[in-house]
Amino acid sequence: MGLIVQKYGGSSLADVEKIRNVARRVIALKEKGNQVVVVVSAMGSTTDELLSLARQFTSDPDERELDVLLSTGEVVSSALLAIAVQSMGHKAVSLNGGQAGIQAEASYSRARIRAVVPRRIWSELGEGNIVVVAGFQGITEEMDIVTLGRGGSDTTAVALAVSLGAEACHICTDVEGVYTADPRLVPEARKLGEIDYDEMLEMATYGAKVMHPRAVEIGKLYNMPILVACSFNDSPGTLIHGGTTVELGNKVRGVAHDLNVAKVTVLGVPDRPGIAATLFEPLAQAGISVDTIVQNTSVDGITDLTFTVAQSDLEKASRIVEPITRSIGSRGCVTAAGLGKVSIIGSGMQNTPGYAARMFKALSEAGINIEIISTSEIRITCIVDGGKVPDAVRALHSAFQLEEE
């Protein structure tokens, strides 16, 4: 057998009995002759609870101290799981991100992994231990703790799997795999047996919560197979890998959605070189990701420019953009919250006409107005009113008959 890296999310570790369940699962994997490395998230809603505690002191806690605080949630999970495994008669050791060799850039709350040096992990595996690693965190050159952002434990797991040359990386969660749509919105959504990296990356980027986009990027870059499976049963799950076979009958693989969307429109922008850079460079420096960008046709050297950001970043983005609009001589900016995006995704769409028209017709028939459209080779995304997103997802899932094999 080989070396397997498994990751368990917070819902899989929410209480003592669930931690015992995970312990039994990793022991079973070990007893099959595998070396096992387990990456864990914080228990249940621990991260939110820690964040709430910090904000009882100030609405703007120091970024360094906040990362130190939030990293403890995963440390607690790792130690408890190691204790649970030991209580069942097997050897285990817990490691925090730094001990596991996760080296990260000095960027609080959204650090990226620079390198993984897993010497300690190899040493502990050599001693016969199940190694339990606290996810979501790394350590800088100055030995400061930094966190990797929401979903960072997925990234930890895939990065460790790559660095250790693992046979596979298992993302174990509270769902049985990747579905054609969120089954909470579409009960007839179908679980996919496999999906390729590009499709999964688009799904994750545009709203599917089952995997973090950065984890998929690492998997694709190093061709690491990723199995998304359920923590509570032995269903087959969904394998994310390269070169999957496109279904002949339906080139759309799934519908993704995201409710964390807001819009910023800069009115009356002078249409000259350098204006876009003046607007977007400060946003990038502030760590605000800009998604869809639409610029209207220039009339008399003046245009309107609209872009979307996460709704959680809207206030910060507005503070940055408003003084810039005055400095460039625009008429100001207006914002809109409460939006959402729905996307159809499938690598088979790129050379086949008609999918955009079919999507727009389905939304129209459902009485849903489209505010902004963006596309990639394998994705079409529409920005719509957030309250209409569930109806949009259901309409698109039905229009493309994704419930059928």
Secondary structure as the mmCIF struct_conf table of DSSP 4:
data_model
#
loop_
_struct_conf.conf_type_id
_struct_conf.id
_struct_conf.beg_label_comp_id
_struct_conf.beg_label_asym_id
_struct_conf.beg_label_seq_id
_struct_conf.end_label_comp_id
_struct_conf.end_label_asym_id
_struct_conf.end_label_seq_id
STRN STRN1 LEU A 3 TYR A 8
HELX_RH_3T_P HELX_RH_3T_P1 GLY A 10 LEU A 13
BEND BEND1 ALA A 14 ASP A 15
HELX_RH_AL_P HELX_RH_AL_P1 VAL A 16 GLU A 31
TURN_TY1_P TURN_TY1_P1 LYS A 32 GLY A 33
STRN STRN2 GLN A 35 VAL A 40
BEND BEND2 MET A 43 MET A 43
TURN_TY1_P TURN_TY1_P2 GLY A 44 SER A 45
HELX_RH_AL_P HELX_RH_AL_P2 THR A 46 ARG A 55
TURN_TY1_P TURN_TY1_P3 GLN A 56 PHE A 57
BEND BEND3 SER A 59 ASP A 60
HELX_RH_AL_P HELX_RH_AL_P3 GLU A 63 SER A 87
TURN_TY1_P TURN_TY1_P4 MET A 88 GLY A 89
STRN STRN3 ALA A 92 LEU A 95
TURN_TY1_P TURN_TY1_P5 GLY A 97 GLY A 101
STRN STRN4 ILE A 102 ALA A 104
BEND BEND4 ALA A 106 ALA A 106
TURN_TY1_P TURN_TY1_P6 TYR A 108 SER A 109
BEND BEND5 ARG A 110 ARG A 110
STRN STRN5 ILE A 113 VAL A 116
HELX_RH_AL_P HELX_RH_AL_P4 ARG A 119 GLY A 126
TURN_TY1_P TURN_TY1_P7 GLU A 127 GLY A 128
HELX_LH_PP_P HELX_LH_PP_P1 ASN A 129 ASN A 129
STRN STRN6 ILE A 130 ALA A 134
BEND BEND6 PHE A 136 PHE A 136
STRN STRN7 GLN A 137 ILE A 139
TURN_TY1_P TURN_TY1_P8 GLU A 141 GLU A 142
STRN STRN8 ILE A 145 THR A 147
TURN_TY1_P TURN_TY1_P9 ARG A 150 GLY A 151
HELX_RH_AL_P HELX_RH_AL_P5 GLY A 152 LEU A 164
TURN_TY1_P TURN_TY1_P10 GLY A 165 GLY A 165
BEND BEND7 GLU A 167 GLU A 167
STRN STRN9 ALA A 168 THR A 173
BEND BEND8 ASP A 174 GLY A 177
STRN STRN10 TYR A 179 TYR A 179
BEND BEND9 THR A 180 ALA A 181
TURN_TY1_P TURN_TY1_P11 PRO A 183 LEU A 185
TURN_TY1_P TURN_TY1_P12 PRO A 187 GLU A 188
STRN STRN11 LYS A 191 LYS A 191
BEND BEND10 GLY A 193 GLY A 193
STRN STRN12 GLU A 194 ASP A 196
HELX_RH_AL_P HELX_RH_AL_P6 TYR A 197 THR A 205
TURN_TY1_P TURN_TY1_P13 TYR A 206 GLY A 207
TURN_TY1_P TURN_TY1_P14 LYS A 209 VAL A 210
BEND BEND11 MET A 211 MET A 211
HELX_RH_AL_P HELX_RH_AL_P7 PRO A 213 TYR A 222
TURN_TY1_P TURN_TY1_P15 ASN A 223 ASN A 223
STRN STRN13 ILE A 226 CYS A 230
BEND BEND12 SER A 231 ASN A 233
STRN STRN14 THR A 238 HIS A 241
BEND BEND13 GLY A 242 GLY A 243
HELX_LH_PP_P HELX_LH_PP_P2 THR A 244 GLU A 247
BEND BEND14 LEU A 248 GLY A 249
STRN STRN15 GLY A 254 PRO A 270
BEND BEND15 ARG A 272 ARG A 272
TURN_TY1_P TURN_TY1_P16 PRO A 273 GLY A 274
HELX_RH_AL_P HELX_RH_AL_P8 ILE A 275 GLN A 285
TURN_TY1_P TURN_TY1_P17 ALA A 286 GLY A 287
HELX_LH_PP_P HELX_LH_PP_P3 ILE A 288 VAL A 290
STRN STRN16 ILE A 293 GLN A 295
HELX_LH_PP_P HELX_LH_PP_P4 ASN A 296 SER A 298
STRN STRN17 VAL A 299 VAL A 299
TURN_TY1_P TURN_TY1_P18 ASP A 300 GLY A 301
STRN STRN18 ILE A 302 VAL A 309
HELX_RH_3T_P HELX_RH_3T_P2 GLN A 311 ASP A 313
HELX_RH_AL_P HELX_RH_AL_P9 LEU A 314 SER A 327
TURN_TY1_P TURN_TY1_P19 ILE A 328 GLY A 329
STRN STRN19 GLY A 332 ILE A 345
HELX_RH_3T_P HELX_RH_3T_P3 SER A 347 MET A 349
TURN_TY1_P TURN_TY1_P20 GLN A 350 ASN A 351
TURN_TY1_P TURN_TY1_P21 PRO A 353 GLY A 354
HELX_RH_AL_P HELX_RH_AL_P10 TYR A 355 GLU A 365
TURN_TY1_P TURN_TY1_P22 ALA A 366 GLY A 367
STRN STRN20 ILE A 372 SER A 376
TURN_TY1_P TURN_TY1_P23 GLU A 377 ILE A 378
STRN STRN21 ARG A 379 ASP A 385
HELX_RH_3T_P HELX_RH_3T_P4 GLY A 386 LYS A 388
HELX_RH_AL_P HELX_RH_AL_P11 VAL A 389 ALA A 399
TURN_TY1_P TURN_TY1_P24 PHE A 400 GLU A 403
#
